[in-house]
Amino acid sequence: FGCQRLIFSFSLRGKLGRYPPWPGKIVNPPKDLKKPRGKKCFFVKFFGTEDHAWIKVEQLKPYHLHKEEMIKINKGKRFQQAVDAVEEFLRKAKGKDQSAGEEKRKKRVSSVSSDRGSKSPLKRAQDQSPRKRGRPPKDEKDLTIPESSTVKKVMTGTVAGFKWPPSVGEPAVCYQAITKKLKVCEEETGSTSIQAADSTAVNGSITPTDKKIGFLGLGLMGSGIVSNLLKMGHTVTVWNRTAEKCDLFIQEGARLGRTPAEVVSTCDITFACVSDPKAAKDLVLGPSGVLQGIRPGKCYVDMSTVDADTVTELAQVIVSRGGRFLEAPVSGNQQLSNDGMLVILAAGDRGLYEDCSSCFQAMGKTSFFLGEVGNAAKMMLIVNMVQGSFMATIAEGLTLAQVTGQSQQTLLDILNQGQLASIFLDQKCQNILQGNFKPDFYLKYIQKDLRLAIALGDSVNHPTPMAAAANEVYKRAKALDQSDNDMSAVYRAYIH
């Protein structure tokens, strides 16, 4: 039954560390997903996550032969949940297999009985010849592993200390991460329905740091980040100004901190993600703030999007108490945060950046280290300046199409077929066409980022006329009470 496709995957080292062995199952890839060229690979679904990847044959090991060994090595809660999922799959598969076997046995008895009375020995022999058996079902054929790999049907990738000598003539392993997460729902029939959502391929299979993690701020971005940290097995203590927001994460296994100072004092690395420069300063310098919990060796990572002067001031006070500081604002939105697909821009303590590797891998698809404190803040403001200006231009184009008698949907279709085609363009246009402005990135925050980007330009005497024009449109939208809607609600500034 299904155990023939079960494996441990020993994957290669990724950008942010080595992936641990992880249980998976060989499945058919989506029809529109091309197989990597060259060496032999199989498409693997990983238990306990919604991730898939092409894995080389050499990186696959049979589940049952290596189960006990892998459980001893991997103590994480996430890994144990994945193993539990495998065992549940096996129990169900075994039950189905026994039922199917009994049915086949009855049919065989009935068939033999019938053959004896109606067919000659020669005819019976012809019916049982290989040519009469027909081809195996396509699904089974596609998932067949070479004979030399029969014991490798429950697999993992290559990890030091667990090398599996390849058989003679066996193809080398080929690993290619898939940059789309495939959410797979396997129904009782065994069929597979696939929905695509942006994510990295195997970010579920990471080794969480043994350091205690703190997180301050559970807004649109912080909530998704904390959820992914917990899913990947990190020990997390949370705090939020509105305490009720912590309840869901306590249920998921997080610990509750009563104040920012308490979180910092009890954790090794504390992350914070708040709304603006004032909130970032109050969090650190205010009553029972971060600074009161800092002592030599404590680490603080500010993920808020603020100006370089603010982050530099915060770095100085943290370091003055013997702490270590890293700024790490993130590019993305609520959906990307939930999917663990944020882009992280970091600057400051390089050693701390490396200590955060498993955390960054859990929350994002990639990270950049940009040097000294202040550089990440500047880069983040520039990125959001471009994004905010583009959003205002999209809204301007759609309203111009409307007032000149052109179809807004046709405009979107045309844009989606051209060089500007992107997920961002399509999603924000759909928001506007459907009148759905549920926040994925608050309008008030993109306006704040535009304001700070313009100030950054002023500080170096660099003109930012496009950003300045977009900023005025967002200010108009705020005056129309759109602050707490999605940034795409800037559209309403053009129709009022």
C-alpha positions in Angstrom: 0.0 0.0 0.0 1.0 3.7 0.6 4.2 2.8 2.5 5.9 2.1 -0.9 6.0 5.8 -1.5 7.0 6.9 2.0 10.5 8.4 2.5 12.8 10.6 4.6 14.2 13.5 2.6 17.8 14.6 3.4 18.0 17.9 1.6 20.9 20.0 0.8 22.0 23.1 2.7 19.8 26.1 2.1 20.7 29.8 2.2 19.9 30.0 5.9 21.0 26.6 7.1 20.8 22.9 6.6 17.4 21.3 6.3 17.0 18.3 8.7 15.7 14.9 7.5 11.9 15.1 7.0 9.3 12.5 6.3 7.5 12.7 3.0 5.6 10.8 0.3 6.2 10.6 -3.4 3.3 12.0 -5.3 2.5 13.0 -8.9 3.5 16.6 -9.7 1.0 19.1 -11.1 0.6 18.7 -14.9 2.0 22.2 -15.6 5.1 21.7 -13.4 8.1 20.6 -15.4 10.5 18.1 -14.0 14.1 19.3 -13.6 16.4 18.3 -16.4 19.1 15.8 -16.0 19.4 13.6 -13.0 16.6 11.5 -11.5 14.2 13.3 -9.2 10.9 12.6 -7.6 8.2 15.0 -6.5 7.8 14.8 -2.7 5.0 16.0 -0.4 6.3 16.6 3.1 4.1 15.5 6.0 3.3 18.1 8.7 3.7 21.0 6.2 2.0 22.0 2.9 5.3 22.0 1.1 6.5 20.1 -1.9 9.8 19.8 -3.8 11.7 17.9 -6.4 14.1 15.7 -4.5 17.0 13.7 -6.0 17.0 9.9 -5.7 20.1 9.9 -3.6 18.5 12.2 -1.0 15.7 9.7 -0.4 15.7 7.0 2.3 13.1 4.5 3.2 10.9 5.7 6.0 10.6 2.4 8.0 14.3 1.7 7.9 15.3 5.1 9.2 12.3 6.1 11.4 13.8 5.3 14.8 17.2 6.8 13.9 15.6 10.1 12.7 13.3 10.4 15.8 16.4 10.2 18.0 18.0 13.0 16.1 15.0 15.3 15.7 13.4 16.2 19.0 11.3 19.1 17.7 7.5 19.2 18.2 7.0 20.0 14.5 9.0 16.9 13.4 7.0 14.7 15.8 3.8 16.0 14.4 5.0 15.1 10.9 5.9 11.6 12.0 2.4 11.3 13.6 0.9 12.3 10.3 2.8 9.5 8.5 1.6 6.9 11.0 -2.0 8.1 10.6 -1.6 7.8 6.8 -0.2 4.3 7.2 -3.1 3.2 9.4 -5.6 4.4 7.0 -3.8 2.9 4.0 -3.4 -0.4 5.7 -7.2 -0.5 6.4 -8.0 0.2 2.8 -5.4 -2.3 1.6 -6.9 -5.1 3.7 -10.4 -4.3 2.5 -9.2 -4.2 -1.1 -7.2 -7.5 -0.7 -10.2 -9.3 0.7 -12.3 -8.1 -2.2 -9.7 -9.3 -4.7 -9.4 -12.7 -3.1 -13.2 -13.2 -3.4 -13.1 -12.2 -7.0 -10.2 -14.6 -7.7 -12.1 -17.5 -6.1 -15.1 -16.7 -8.1 -13.1 -16.3 -11.3 -11.2 -19.6 -10.9 -14.5 -21.4 -10.2 -15.9 -19.9 -13.4 -12.8 -20.7 -15.5 -12.9 -24.4 -14.5 -16.3 -24.8 -16.1 -15.9 -22.6 -19.2 -12.3 -22.3 -20.4 -9.6 -24.7 -21.6 -6.2 -24.9 -19.9 -4.7 -23.1 -23.0 -7.2 -20.3 -22.9 -6.6 -19.8 -19.1 -2.8 -19.6 -19.6 -3.2 -17.0 -22.4 -5.4 -14.9 -20.1 -2.8 -14.9 -17.4 0.1 -14.0 -19.7 1.9 -10.6 -19.2 0.4 -9.2 -22.4 -3.1 -9.7 -21.1 -2.5 -7.9 -17.8 -2.4 -4.5 -19.4 -0.4 -1.4 -18.4 -0.3 -0.3 -14.8 -2.5 2.7 -13.9 -0.7 5.9 -14.9 -0.5 7.2 -11.3 1.3 4.1 -10.2 3.6 4.0 -13.2 4.7 7.6 -12.7 5.6 7.0 -9.1 7.7 3.8 -9.7 11.2 4.0 -8.2 14.0 2.2 -10.0 14.6 -1.4 -8.9 17.9 -0.5 -7.3 16.1 1.9 -5.1 13.3 -0.4 -3.8 14.2 0.4 -0.2 14.4 4.1 -0.9 10.7 4.7 -1.3 10.3 6.7 1.9 12.9 9.3 1.5 15.0 12.3 2.7 17.9 14.5 1.3 21.7 14.2 2.0 22.7 15.1 5.5 26.2 14.7 6.8 26.6 11.5 8.8 23.7 9.7 7.1 25.0 9.1 3.6 23.4 6.3 1.7 25.8 4.6 -0.7 24.3 4.7 -4.2 23.7 1.5 -6.1 25.8 0.8 -9.1 24.5 2.8 -12.0 22.0 4.7 -9.9 21.5 8.3 -11.0 22.9 11.1 -8.8 20.6 13.2 -6.6 19.1 16.4 -8.0 17.4 19.0 -5.7 15.4 21.9 -7.0 13.4 24.0 -4.6 9.9 25.0 -5.9 9.1 28.6 -5.4 5.4 27.9 -5.2 3.8 26.2 -2.2 1.3 23.7 -3.3 -1.6 23.3 -1.0 -2.7 19.7 -1.5 -5.9 18.2 -0.3 -5.9 14.4 -0.7 -9.4 13.1 -0.8 -10.6 9.6 0.1 -10.4 8.7 -3.6 -6.7 9.4 -3.6 -7.1 12.3 -6.1 -5.2 15.5 -5.5 -6.5 19.0 -5.9 -3.9 21.7 -5.9 -4.1 25.4 -5.0 -1.0 27.5 -5.5 0.1 30.1 -2.9 3.5 31.8 -2.8 6.0 30.2 -0.5 9.3 28.5 -0.4 9.4 24.8 -1.0 10.8 23.3 2.2 10.8 26.1 4.8 8.8 23.7 7.0 11.8 21.4 7.2 14.2 23.6 9.3 16.0 23.1 12.5 14.7 25.8 15.0 17.3 27.5 17.1 17.5 26.4 20.7 17.5 30.1 21.8 14.4 31.5 23.5 12.5 33.9 21.2 10.5 36.9 22.2 8.1 38.8 20.0 6.5 42.2 20.6 3.6 43.4 18.4 0.9 41.2 16.9 -0.4 43.3 14.1 -1.0 42.3 10.5 2.6 41.4 10.0 3.6 40.3 13.5 0.8 37.8 13.7 1.8 35.9 10.6 5.5 36.0 11.7 4.8 34.5 15.2 2.5 31.8 13.7 5.3 30.6 11.4 7.9 30.7 14.2 5.7 28.5 16.3 4.9 26.2 13.4 8.6 25.6 12.8 9.2 24.6 16.4 10.6 27.8 18.0 10.0 28.6 21.6 8.3 32.0 21.6 7.1 34.4 24.3 4.6 37.1 23.0 3.4 40.5 24.2 1.0 42.9 22.6 -0.4 46.2 23.7 -3.9 44.8 23.3 -3.4 41.6 25.4 -6.4 39.8 23.8 -4.4 39.3 20.6 -2.0 37.0 22.4 -4.7 34.4 23.2 -4.6 32.6 19.9 -0.9 32.3 20.0 -1.0 31.0 23.6 -3.3 28.3 22.3 -0.7 27.4 19.7 2.0 27.0 22.3 3.4 30.5 22.8 4.1 31.9 26.3 2.7 35.2 27.5 4.9 38.1 28.6 3.3 40.7 30.8 5.6 43.6 29.7 8.2 44.2 27.0 10.9 44.3 29.7 9.8 40.9 31.0 9.9 39.4 27.5 13.4 40.7 26.9 14.7 39.6 30.2 13.5 36.1 29.8 14.4 35.6 26.2 17.7 35.4 24.3 16.5 37.2 21.1 13.5 39.5 21.1 11.9 40.7 17.9 9.5 43.7 17.6 7.2 44.8 14.8 5.2 48.0 15.5 3.6 50.7 13.4 5.8 53.8 13.3 8.8 55.6 14.8 6.9 56.8 17.8 5.6 53.3 18.6 9.1 51.9 18.1 10.6 54.5 20.6 7.9 54.1 23.2 8.3 50.3 23.1 12.0 50.6 23.9 12.2 53.7 26.1 8.8 53.8 27.8 7.7 52.4 31.2 8.5 48.7 31.5 10.0 49.0 28.0 12.6 46.9 26.2 15.5 48.9 27.6 14.7 47.9 31.2 15.1 44.2 30.3 18.4 44.6 28.4 21.5 43.4 30.0 24.8 42.2 28.5 24.3 39.5 25.8 20.5 40.2 25.3 19.5 40.6 21.7 17.0 43.0 20.2 15.7 42.9 16.5 13.5 45.7 15.4 11.4 44.7 12.3 9.4 48.0 12.2 9.5 50.2 9.1 11.0 53.4 10.5 13.5 56.1 9.5 17.2 55.7 9.8 17.5 58.3 12.6 15.0 56.4 14.8 16.7 53.0 14.3 20.1 54.5 15.0 19.0 56.0 18.2 17.5 52.7 19.3 20.6 50.8 18.4 22.8 53.2 20.5 20.7 52.8 23.7 20.5 49.0 23.4 24.3 48.7 22.8 25.0 51.1 25.6 23.4 48.6 28.0 25.6 45.7 26.6 22.8 44.4 24.3 23.1 43.4 20.7 21.0 45.1 18.0 19.8 44.3 14.5 17.3 46.1 12.4 15.3 43.8 10.1 12.3 45.5 8.5 10.3 43.3 6.2 8.9 43.7 2.7 5.5 42.1 2.1 1.9 42.1 3.3 -0.4 40.2 5.5 -0.8 37.3 3.1 3.0 37.0 2.5 3.5 37.1 6.3 1.0 34.3 6.8 2.7 32.2 4.1 6.2 32.8 5.4 7.2 34.6 2.2 8.5 37.9 3.5 11.7 39.5 2.3 13.9 40.6 5.2 16.2 43.5 5.1 18.8 43.4 7.9 21.6 45.6 9.1 23.6 46.0 12.3 25.2 43.1 14.3 26.3 40.5 11.7 26.6 37.8 14.3 23.1 38.4 15.5 21.9 38.2 11.9 23.4 34.8 11.7 21.9 33.7 15.0 18.5 34.6 13.6 18.9 32.4 10.6 16.2 29.8 11.6 13.8 32.5 12.5 14.3 34.4 9.2 13.9 31.1 7.4 10.6 30.4 9.1 9.2 33.9 8.4 10.6 34.7 5.0 11.7 33.4 1.6 15.0 35.4 1.6 17.0 37.9 3.6 19.6 40.5 2.8 22.3 41.8 5.2 23.0 45.4 4.3 25.8 46.5 6.6 25.6 49.2 9.3 22.5 50.2 11.2 20.3 52.6 9.2 20.9 51.0 5.8 18.0 48.6 6.1 15.6 51.4 7.2 16.7 53.5 4.1 16.3 50.6 1.7 12.9 49.6 3.2 11.6 53.2 2.7 12.8 53.2 -0.9 11.1 49.9 -1.6 7.8 51.1 -0.1 8.1 54.5 -1.8 8.2 52.6 -5.2 5.3 50.4 -4.2 3.1 53.2 -2.9 3.7 55.3 -5.9 2.9 52.4 -8.2 -0.4 51.8 -6.3 -1.4 55.4 -6.7 -0.7 55.2 -10.5 -2.8 52.0 -10.8 -5.7 53.8 -9.1 -5.3 56.8 -11.4 -5.3 54.6 -14.5 -8.4 52.7 -13.5 -10.4 55.9 -12.7 -9.2 57.5 -16.0 -10.4 54.5 -17.9 -13.8 54.7 -16.1 -14.4 58.4 -16.9 -13.4 58.0 -20.5 -15.8 55.2 -21.1 -13.2 52.3 -21.1 -13.7 49.0 -19.4 -11.6 48.8 -16.2 -11.6 44.9 -16.5 -10.2 45.2 -20.0 -7.5 47.5 -18.8 -6.5 45.0 -16.2 -6.5 42.2 -18.8 -4.2 44.2 -21.0 -1.9 45.1 -18.2 -1.7 41.5 -17.1 -0.6 40.5 -20.6 2.2 43.1 -20.7 5.5 43.9 -19.0 3.8 45.3 -15.9 2.1 41.9 -15.1 2.5 41.0 -11.4 0.7 39.5 -8.5 0.6 42.9 -6.9 -1.0 44.5 -9.9 -3.6 41.9 -10.3 -4.5 41.7 -6.6 -4.8 45.4 -6.1 -6.9 45.9 -9.3 -9.2 43.0 -8.2 -9.6 44.8 -4.8 -10.7 47.9 -6.6 -13.0 46.2 -9.2 -14.7 44.2 -6.4 -14.8 47.1 -3.9 -13.0 45.0 -1.4 -10.6 47.0 0.7 -10.0 44.7 3.6 -6.5 45.6 4.8 -3.6 43.5 3.6 -1.3 46.6 4.0 -2.9 49.5 5.8 -3.2 52.7 3.7 -2.1 54.8 6.7 1.2 52.9 6.9 2.1 53.2 3.2 1.4 57.0 3.5 3.7 57.1 6.5 6.4 55.3 4.5 6.0 57.8 1.6 6.3 60.7 4.1 9.5 59.2 5.6 10.9 58.4 2.1 10.4 62.0 1.1 12.1 63.2 4.2 15.0 60.8 3.4 15.3 62.5 0.0 15.2 65.9 1.6 18.1 64.9 4.0 20.4 64.4 1.0 18.9 67.1 -1.2 17.5 64.5 -3.7 14.2 65.3 -5.5 11.3 62.9 -5.0 8.5 64.5 -7.0 6.7 61.3 -7.9 6.6 60.1 -4.3 5.4 63.6 -3.2 2.5 63.6 -5.6 1.5 60.1 -4.5 1.7 61.1 -0.9 -0.8 63.9 -1.5 -3.3 61.4 -3.0 -2.9 59.1 0.1 -3.4 62.1 2.4 -6.6 62.8 0.5 -7.7 59.2 1.0 -7.0 59.4 4.7 -9.2 62.5 4.9 -11.9 60.3 3.3 -11.6 58.0 6.3 -9.7 55.3 4.4 -6.7 55.0 6.8 -7.6 51.6 8.1 -8.5 50.1 4.7 -6.0 48.5 2.3 -3.6 50.7 0.4 -5.7 50.0 -2.7 -8.4 52.2 -1.2 -6.4 55.2 -2.5 -8.7 54.6 -5.5 -11.4 56.4 -3.5 -9.4 59.6 -3.5 -10.0 59.8 -7.2 -13.7 59.2 -7.3 -14.7 61.7 -4.5 
